[in-house]
């Protein structure tokens, strides 16, 4: 019974409403006084609670000898209440979307910070999610460029990278990747996914890359992994120039 009470409160009923409904459900029908004793809710509170449950469609009543007899509606009424709550949530969601759209600047783009800082593995994953959301802004002639780090500094993110690449492949966006020489297995996998891969003898712990006008950098191997995402064409172009120079030095195998 306690589990049911918790479920009822989770869909929007108060604790007293849950207790009142379940007590009445057991009694099938009852006067307010008897229900007050059964539910251990003060008589002064029982009437407002019953009125609230009537509005929610979970309780009804009949008049017998000028006395109100309250009746617990079938459990189907709970489903109907949930559906109504879902409608309310959908309406609130739509209102929120409209409110968010009003925060956009006059040219239709959202105002964002020049850079964001992310902390922890979940933070880095959030950064990749944000980068994934920017892929649709790229042109097909754009190429994502990533300069990796030495071996074992990115292994805990490999599975998550796959989700990013699935989005990239759907949009037919090319990808250039410079890997350490010891990561050829990973490189061969990426080659199958619309990617050009080259190798260098890397000793750096930080990975970085360019996605459109965004430059990202992250360190994923310490006790507290962290990342930066910079929204700035100048940074992106400058690091893109550096990447292109390193690309020429890197080897195909």
Buried (B, 14 or more C-beta within 10 A) or exposed (E): EEEBBEEBBEEEBEEBBBBBBBBBBEBEBBBBEBBBEBBEBEEEEBEEBBEBBBEBBBBBBEEEEEEEBBBBBEEEBBEBBEEEEEEEEEEEEEEEEEEEEEEEEEEEEEEEEEBBEBEBBEBBBBBBEBBBEBBEEBEEEBBBBBBBBBBEBBEEBEEEBEEBBEBBEEEEBBBBBBBBBEBBEBBEBBBEEEBBBBBBEBEBEBBBBBBBBBBBBBBBBEEEBBBBBBBEEEBBEEBBEEBEEBBEEBEEE
